[in-house]
Structures are given as C-alpha cells and as structure tokens.
Amino acid sequence: MTITAKKFSRAFQDWLKKRKIEEVECIISDLSGVSRGKAMPWLKFQRGGKIFLPESIFYQTVSGDYVDMDIKGQWTEADMLLVPDYKTAVCCPWTDDVTLQVIHDVYTSRGTPHELVPRNILKKVLTLYQKKGWKPVIAPEMEFYLINPNTDPTKKIE
C-alpha cells in the first residue's frame, strides 16, 4: 500500500506539492518524554510497509544508558509496531534536507496498544474521563528566570 498525500491535512498536501521530502522521522515518546524513533528515506516510508522499533527503548535512562534491572524478556528485543498518525506530520525547518516528522501510535505484536507508551496511557485516561463525562483541564506551570550569565561564584546573581 503506497501512502498518498490524501492521508495528510489539506495544508500539508499544498505544501508538499512544492517540495520533495528526503527523510521521515518516525517519532514516539519514551517514559521521560524524550523523543525516540527512527529515520528512514521518504520513498521507503511512502511504500507504507510495517515499521518496527525494539521494546528495549523503554529500558533506557534519559541519557540513553540501559537500566540495571531484572526485567522479564528485557534482552529478547521484542518488536513494537509503529502506525503513523498523519495528522501530526510536520516538517523540520532546522534541517538542510526536507525532513518530515510523524508521531506514531505503538502496538504490540498482537495488535494491542502497547502499555508502556505514554501516548497510549494518555488515550486510556482520556477514555476513562469521557466515560464519566469529565473533561481534563491542563494547567502547566512554566517557571524560568532571566539572569545575566555569571561564571564567578563569588559574585551576586543579577
């Protein structure tokens, strides 16, 4: 099955007519919110074949080291199936080549939503809210300070 532009939003279809995509980044989030995934040529992605990632990406720390834990099946490298969510397709303005990023849904080899994937957990929570007639309220608290650089620890921070 070849992926056609019709799966993408109208704005993206218009944008795509004027450009040639070189690469696609297939993105998922790990447990810490770090983007993980794989990059592939557009022509390979466009063919619409199955995309896999090893489950072991969830056994890594924020810095990419593997955890020292006894996890059942940790080293058998079970594959997870990635399914693109075309509504999330965006192009990366910071790359020299035209690169597309697409967030993916993640399933087990049995076809069920993978229980370690934050996006699947969020979908499950949203379904539970919906069943109760609730609407989630998000209130992020952004904190930061604007200060002048201070490399001398004996000086007061301004």
C-alpha positions as CSV (number, residue, x, y, z in Angstrom):
1,M,0.0,0.0,0.0
2,T,1.5,3.3,-1.1
3,I,0.9,6.3,1.1
4,T,-0.8,9.1,-0.8
5,A,-0.9,12.8,0.1
6,K,-4.6,12.3,0.8
7,K,-3.8,10.9,4.2
8,F,-2.3,14.2,5.2
9,S,-4.1,17.5,6.0
10,R,-5.0,19.9,3.2
11,A,-2.4,22.4,4.2
12,F,0.3,19.8,4.2
13,Q,-0.8,18.5,0.8
14,D,-0.5,22.0,-0.6
15,W,2.9,22.4,1.0
16,L,4.1,19.0,-0.3
17,K,3.3,19.9,-4.0
18,K,6.2,22.4,-4.0
19,R,8.8,20.2,-2.3
20,K,10.5,16.8,-2.3
21,I,10.7,15.1,1.1
22,E,14.1,13.4,1.6
23,E,13.6,11.7,5.0
24,V,10.9,10.9,7.6
25,E,11.5,10.7,11.3
26,C,9.1,8.2,12.9
27,I,8.6,9.6,16.4
28,I,7.3,8.1,19.7
29,S,7.8,9.4,23.3
30,D,9.6,7.3,25.9
31,L,8.6,7.3,29.6
32,S,10.6,10.5,30.3
33,G,9.1,12.4,27.3
34,V,12.2,12.0,25.2
35,S,11.5,11.6,21.5
36,R,12.7,8.2,20.3
37,G,12.2,6.5,16.9
38,K,13.9,6.0,13.6
39,A,14.6,7.9,10.4
40,M,14.0,6.5,7.0
41,P,14.0,7.7,3.4
42,W,10.7,9.1,2.2
43,L,10.5,6.6,-0.6
44,K,10.6,3.7,1.9
45,F,8.1,5.4,4.3
46,Q,5.8,6.2,1.4
47,R,5.6,2.5,0.4
48,G,3.5,2.0,3.6
49,G,5.2,-1.1,4.9
50,K,5.3,-2.1,8.6
51,I,7.6,0.0,10.9
52,F,9.1,-1.6,14.0
53,L,11.1,-0.5,17.0
54,P,12.5,-2.7,19.7
55,E,10.7,-2.6,23.1
56,S,14.1,-2.1,24.8
57,I,13.9,1.7,24.2
58,F,11.8,1.7,27.3
59,Y,14.6,0.2,29.3
60,Q,16.8,3.2,28.7
61,T,17.5,6.1,31.0
62,V,17.1,9.8,30.0
63,S,20.8,9.8,28.9
64,G,20.3,6.6,26.8
65,D,22.0,4.1,29.2
66,Y,20.3,0.8,29.9
67,V,18.9,0.3,33.4
68,D,20.3,-2.3,35.6
69,M,17.1,-4.2,36.5
70,D,15.8,-7.7,36.1
71,I,13.0,-7.1,33.5
72,K,11.2,-10.2,32.1
73,G,12.2,-10.6,28.5
74,Q,14.4,-7.5,28.6
75,W,17.0,-8.8,26.2
76,T,14.8,-10.6,23.7
77,E,14.3,-7.4,21.8
78,A,10.5,-7.8,21.2
79,D,9.4,-5.5,18.4
80,M,6.7,-2.9,18.7
81,L,4.6,-1.9,15.6
82,L,4.5,1.8,14.7
83,V,1.5,3.2,13.0
84,P,1.8,6.8,11.7
85,D,-0.7,9.4,12.8
86,Y,-0.7,11.5,9.7
87,K,-2.5,14.4,11.5
88,T,0.8,15.0,13.3
89,A,3.0,15.4,10.2
90,V,5.2,18.4,10.4
91,C,8.4,19.4,8.5
92,C,11.6,20.3,10.3
93,P,12.6,23.9,9.5
94,W,16.1,23.3,11.0
95,T,17.3,20.7,8.6
96,D,19.0,21.2,5.3
97,D,17.1,18.4,3.6
98,V,13.3,18.5,3.7
99,T,12.6,16.2,6.7
100,L,9.1,15.1,7.8
101,Q,8.4,14.2,11.4
102,V,5.4,12.0,12.2
103,I,4.2,10.9,15.6
104,H,3.3,7.2,15.6
105,D,0.9,5.1,17.6
106,V,2.5,2.0,19.1
107,Y,1.1,-1.5,19.2
108,T,2.4,-4.9,20.5
109,S,3.0,-7.7,18.1
110,R,-0.5,-8.9,19.0
111,G,-2.0,-5.7,17.7
112,T,-3.0,-4.2,21.1
113,P,-1.9,-0.7,22.2
114,H,1.5,-1.0,23.9
115,E,1.1,-0.4,27.7
116,L,4.4,1.4,28.2
117,V,3.8,4.1,25.6
118,P,2.8,7.4,27.2
119,R,0.6,8.3,24.2
120,N,-1.4,5.1,24.8
121,I,-1.6,5.7,28.5
122,L,-3.0,9.2,27.8
123,K,-5.6,7.8,25.4
124,K,-6.7,5.3,28.0
125,V,-7.0,8.1,30.6
126,L,-9.0,10.3,28.2
127,T,-11.3,7.4,27.5
128,L,-11.9,6.9,31.3
129,Y,-12.6,10.6,31.6
130,Q,-15.1,10.5,28.7
131,K,-16.9,7.6,30.2
132,K,-17.5,9.6,33.4
133,G,-18.5,12.7,31.4
134,W,-15.4,14.6,32.6
135,K,-13.1,16.9,30.6
136,P,-9.5,17.1,31.6
137,V,-8.1,20.5,32.5
138,I,-4.4,21.1,31.8
139,A,-2.6,23.8,33.7
140,P,1.2,23.7,33.0
141,E,3.3,25.8,35.3
142,M,6.1,27.4,33.3
143,E,8.9,28.7,35.5
144,F,12.1,30.2,34.4
145,Y,14.4,33.0,35.3
146,L,16.1,35.6,33.1
147,I,19.5,36.4,34.5
148,N,22.8,37.6,33.3
149,P,25.5,34.9,32.9
150,N,27.6,34.6,36.0
151,T,30.7,32.5,35.8
152,D,32.2,33.8,39.1
153,P,30.5,32.0,42.1
154,T,31.7,34.8,44.5
155,K,29.5,37.4,42.7
156,K,25.8,38.0,43.3
157,I,23.5,36.8,40.5
158,E,21.7,39.7,38.9
